[in-house]
Structures are given as C-alpha cells and as structure tokens.
Amino acid sequence: MEHRFVKISYTGRIKDGSVFDTTDKETAEKEKIFDEKRVYRPVPVVIGEKQVLPGLDEELKEMKAGEGKEVMLPPEKAYGQKDPNLIRLVPMKAFKQQNMMPIPGMVIELDGRPAKIQTVSGGRVRVDFNAELAGKTLEYKIKIDDEAKTQDQRLKFLIERSFNTLEGFEVRINARKVEIVIPEKSYKDRNLLVRKASLVTEIFRFTDVDSVTYAETWKKKKKEDKKPEESKEESETMEDVEGTQ
C-alpha cells in the first residue's frame, strides 16, 4: 500500500474547555498560547504512521485533499486514560541532588521522562508521569490542505518535517538516487546532524529511494576592509610623522 503524504491544519480543544494546540497563528494569539519560536503553518504528515493521535489518523485515512471536519476524540483515541501506576512518590533528596526545588504544578524531566509535580509533603514529592491530556476528551477541527502526488513533492514534505522549513533546499532526483542541497543558513543549526539522520530514515522508510547524498557548500568569509575613517586617520598620522623628520 502506497503511503499518503499530506499537509494538515488543525486546532485542538479540550471538550468544553480551552484550546491547547493549533497550526493557526491568529488562533494561538487569541487563545493566548502563541509561541514565538514556533512556525504556524500546515504540518506535513504521513497518514497511518502514528505521526498524529490515533483518532486523527483514522479520520485522515477517509479524508480527501481540501476536506475539513470536526471530530471528537475519547481518551482511548487521544492520549489514553490516566494510569495510576504512573503516579509515583519520589524522595525530596532526589531533587536536592539536582539542585531543584519542587513546586506543585511544575513540569520537569525525571529519569528522562516528562512529569508534573502534584504535591510536596513530608519529605516526599508526588509526581505524575501521565501525559498532560491523559483522560481528556478532545475536540479537533482538522483539514487536509494539500497532498503530495509526485516523488519530488513527497521528498519536499519530508524535508519540511525534519527541518521545519523548505526554504533554500533543492532536490535532485536521478532514478532511485537523491541529492539534497542544504542552504547555508541551516549550517548554524546545532541539530543539523540529527535532522539529516532523521530525514534519511524517513526517506528510506516511506519512499523507494535507496541512496541519499547531502550537498553542502562552505565558503570562507572574506576579511572586512578597513573603514574609510580608519584609513584617513592612519594617513594623517603618517603625514605627522613625516613632518617631524
């Protein structure tokens, strides 16, 4: 079965509650969840590959490009039910060893997993490792804005997934070999190696490409010429020296 590559826009809301996620900038600003570090735009997704919530994946399989709908997701098709086994009591000393002062409501990372502090009492800290939206029924407005039909379009969707942008990238296809030209502005990205590895993994998984080459051109920066003012000052200084001889 051939994979479907689509771009989706959405807004997620807790049932009878507030918006917690959206791809629309105006909605994010209105709901006071705007993040200046985030790029608000339709998101590239490979349908059926668990890149979105299970309930959304099911709906997307039946939707066509340009189609939008409103869906309600019970916990089982969203972030799951709350698991009491994921609520633990952690000794206060474990936090002191990390120079951390636990406060109820604080979101932390413990044992490499995100968690939320519920209570602090008697030298013990109650920590919840459940997802923030576990146990919640969610409402989504979702739309398929675009669908990739060609190999070139599919590859560009995957590039955008890994790098969060397509600007400046070039894709050159030769049978089952692909060359991807990376723009110079991406060289400063500290996660460049991780993004490249992630992209290759997805290309091999979701397409019939069997060879990927990255092309990067690094240019030596030229030394800046001296400013005119500095040259003039040096000239005047030399004239003064010559005049004293």
C-alpha positions as CSV (number, residue, x, y, z in Angstrom):
1,M,0.0,0.0,0.0
2,E,1.4,3.4,-1.0
3,H,1.8,6.0,1.7
4,R,-0.2,9.2,1.6
5,F,1.8,12.4,2.2
6,V,-0.4,15.3,3.3
7,K,-0.3,18.7,5.0
8,I,-2.9,19.3,7.7
9,S,-4.0,22.3,9.6
10,Y,-5.8,21.8,12.9
11,T,-7.0,23.3,16.2
12,G,-7.3,21.1,19.3
13,R,-9.5,21.9,22.2
14,I,-10.3,20.2,25.5
15,K,-14.0,19.3,25.4
16,D,-15.9,22.3,26.9
17,G,-12.6,23.9,27.6
18,S,-9.6,25.8,26.2
19,V,-7.6,25.4,23.0
20,F,-4.3,23.6,23.7
21,D,-2.8,23.4,20.2
22,T,-3.2,24.9,16.8
23,T,-1.4,25.5,13.5
24,D,-3.1,28.9,13.1
25,K,-1.2,31.9,14.3
26,E,-4.3,34.1,14.9
27,T,-6.0,31.4,16.9
28,A,-2.8,30.9,19.0
29,E,-2.7,34.7,19.7
30,K,-6.4,34.8,20.5
31,E,-6.2,31.8,22.9
32,K,-3.0,33.2,24.5
33,I,-0.9,30.1,23.6
34,F,1.2,31.8,21.0
35,D,4.9,30.6,20.9
36,E,7.2,33.0,19.1
37,K,9.7,30.1,18.5
38,R,7.1,28.1,16.6
39,V,6.2,28.4,12.9
40,Y,2.5,28.3,12.4
41,R,1.6,26.6,9.2
42,P,0.1,23.3,7.9
43,V,2.1,20.3,9.1
44,P,3.4,17.5,6.8
45,V,2.2,14.1,7.9
46,V,2.4,10.6,6.5
47,I,-1.0,9.1,7.2
48,G,-1.2,5.9,9.2
49,E,2.3,6.2,10.6
50,K,1.5,7.4,14.1
51,Q,2.6,10.9,13.5
52,V,-0.6,12.2,14.9
53,L,-3.1,11.0,17.5
54,P,-4.7,7.6,16.7
55,G,-8.2,9.1,16.3
56,L,-6.9,11.7,13.9
57,D,-5.0,9.1,11.9
58,E,-8.3,7.2,11.5
59,E,-10.1,10.2,10.3
60,L,-7.4,11.3,7.9
61,K,-7.5,7.9,6.1
62,E,-11.0,8.7,5.0
63,M,-10.5,12.3,4.0
64,K,-9.5,13.9,0.7
65,A,-7.4,16.9,-0.1
66,G,-9.3,20.1,0.6
67,E,-11.7,18.4,3.0
68,G,-12.2,19.6,6.6
69,K,-14.2,18.3,9.5
70,E,-14.7,18.5,13.2
71,V,-14.1,15.3,15.3
72,M,-14.3,14.3,18.9
73,L,-11.7,12.0,20.3
74,P,-12.3,10.0,23.5
75,P,-9.2,9.4,25.7
76,E,-8.7,6.0,24.1
77,K,-8.1,7.6,20.7
78,A,-6.1,10.5,22.1
79,Y,-3.6,10.4,25.0
80,G,-5.2,7.4,26.8
81,Q,-6.7,7.1,30.2
82,K,-4.9,8.2,33.3
83,D,-2.7,5.3,34.6
84,P,-2.4,5.3,38.4
85,N,0.8,3.3,38.1
86,L,2.4,6.3,36.5
87,I,1.9,8.4,39.7
88,R,4.9,8.0,42.0
89,L,6.3,9.3,45.3
90,V,9.8,10.5,44.9
91,P,12.1,11.3,47.9
92,M,12.9,15.0,48.3
93,K,16.6,14.2,48.3
94,A,16.4,13.1,44.7
95,F,15.5,16.7,43.8
96,K,18.1,18.2,46.2
97,Q,20.8,16.2,44.4
98,Q,19.9,18.0,41.2
99,N,19.7,21.4,43.0
100,M,16.0,21.5,42.2
101,M,13.2,22.9,44.4
102,P,10.0,21.0,43.5
103,I,6.8,23.1,43.4
104,P,3.2,21.8,42.8
105,G,2.3,22.3,39.1
106,M,5.9,22.4,37.9
107,V,6.7,20.4,34.8
108,I,10.0,18.6,35.0
109,E,12.1,15.8,33.4
110,L,12.8,12.9,35.7
111,D,14.5,9.7,34.6
112,G,14.5,11.0,31.0
113,R,10.7,11.4,31.0
114,P,8.4,14.5,31.3
115,A,6.4,14.6,34.5
116,K,4.3,17.0,36.6
117,I,4.7,17.6,40.3
118,Q,1.3,17.2,42.1
119,T,2.2,17.7,45.8
120,V,5.2,18.2,48.1
121,S,4.7,17.0,51.7
122,G,6.7,15.3,54.4
123,G,10.0,14.9,52.5
124,R,8.2,13.3,49.6
125,V,7.1,14.6,46.2
126,R,4.1,13.2,44.3
127,V,5.0,13.1,40.6
128,D,2.6,12.3,37.7
129,F,4.2,10.8,34.6
130,N,0.9,10.6,32.7
131,A,0.6,12.8,29.6
132,E,-0.9,16.2,30.4
133,L,-4.0,15.5,28.4
134,A,-4.4,11.9,29.6
135,G,-8.0,11.1,30.5
136,K,-9.4,14.1,28.5
137,T,-11.9,14.0,25.6
138,L,-10.6,16.3,22.9
139,E,-12.3,18.2,20.1
140,Y,-10.4,18.9,16.8
141,K,-11.0,20.9,13.7
142,I,-8.9,19.4,11.1
143,K,-8.3,19.9,7.4
144,I,-6.1,18.3,4.7
145,D,-4.7,21.4,2.9
146,D,-2.5,19.6,0.4
147,E,-1.4,16.1,-0.7
148,A,1.9,15.1,-2.4
149,K,1.4,13.2,-5.6
150,T,4.9,13.1,-7.1
151,Q,8.2,11.8,-5.7
152,D,9.6,15.3,-5.7
153,Q,6.6,16.6,-3.6
154,R,6.9,13.7,-1.2
155,L,10.6,14.3,-0.6
156,K,10.0,18.0,0.0
157,F,7.2,17.2,2.5
158,L,9.7,15.0,4.4
159,I,12.4,17.7,4.3
160,E,9.9,20.2,5.8
161,R,9.1,17.7,8.5
162,S,12.7,17.3,9.5
163,F,13.9,20.9,9.1
164,N,10.6,22.8,9.8
165,T,11.2,24.7,6.5
166,L,11.8,24.1,2.8
167,E,13.2,27.5,2.0
168,G,16.5,27.3,0.2
169,F,16.6,23.5,-0.2
170,E,17.0,21.8,-3.6
171,V,16.1,18.3,-4.5
172,R,17.7,16.5,-7.4
173,I,16.3,13.0,-8.4
174,N,18.1,10.5,-10.5
175,A,16.1,7.2,-10.6
176,R,16.3,5.9,-7.0
177,K,19.1,8.3,-6.0
178,V,18.5,11.6,-4.4
179,E,20.8,14.6,-3.8
180,I,19.6,17.2,-1.3
181,V,21.2,20.7,-1.4
182,I,21.2,22.2,2.1
183,P,21.1,26.0,2.3
184,E,23.9,27.8,4.1
185,K,21.5,29.3,6.8
186,S,20.9,25.7,8.0
187,Y,24.6,25.2,8.8
188,K,24.2,27.1,12.1
189,D,21.6,24.7,13.3
190,R,23.1,22.7,16.2
191,N,20.7,19.9,15.4
192,L,21.8,19.6,11.8
193,L,23.3,16.1,12.1
194,V,20.2,14.8,13.9
195,R,17.9,16.4,11.3
196,K,19.9,14.9,8.5
197,A,19.8,11.4,10.0
198,S,16.1,11.7,10.8
199,L,15.3,12.8,7.2
200,V,17.3,9.9,5.7
201,T,15.5,7.4,8.0
202,E,12.1,8.7,6.8
203,I,13.1,8.8,3.1
204,F,14.2,5.1,3.2
205,R,11.1,4.1,5.2
206,F,8.4,5.9,3.2
207,T,9.8,6.0,-0.4
208,D,11.6,3.7,-2.8
209,V,14.8,5.8,-2.7
210,D,17.9,3.8,-1.8
211,S,20.6,6.4,-1.9
212,V,20.7,9.9,-0.4
213,T,23.5,12.4,-0.8
214,Y,23.7,15.8,1.0
215,A,25.4,18.7,-0.8
216,E,26.8,21.5,1.4
217,T,29.0,24.4,0.2
218,W,31.0,26.1,2.9
219,K,32.6,29.4,1.9
220,K,35.5,31.1,3.5
221,K,34.5,34.5,4.8
222,K,36.5,37.4,3.4
223,K,38.2,39.8,5.8
224,E,36.4,43.1,6.0
225,D,38.2,46.1,4.5
226,K,39.2,48.9,6.9
227,K,36.7,51.6,7.2
228,P,37.4,54.8,5.3
229,E,37.6,56.8,8.6
230,E,40.3,54.4,9.9
231,S,42.3,54.7,6.7
232,K,42.1,58.5,6.8
233,E,43.3,58.6,10.5
234,E,46.3,56.3,9.6
235,S,47.1,58.6,6.6
236,E,47.1,61.7,8.8
237,T,49.3,60.0,11.4
238,M,51.9,59.1,8.7
239,E,51.9,62.7,7.5
240,D,52.5,64.0,11.0
241,V,55.5,61.6,11.3
242,E,56.9,62.7,8.0
243,G,56.5,66.3,9.0
244,T,58.6,65.9,12.1
245,Q,61.5,64.4,10.3
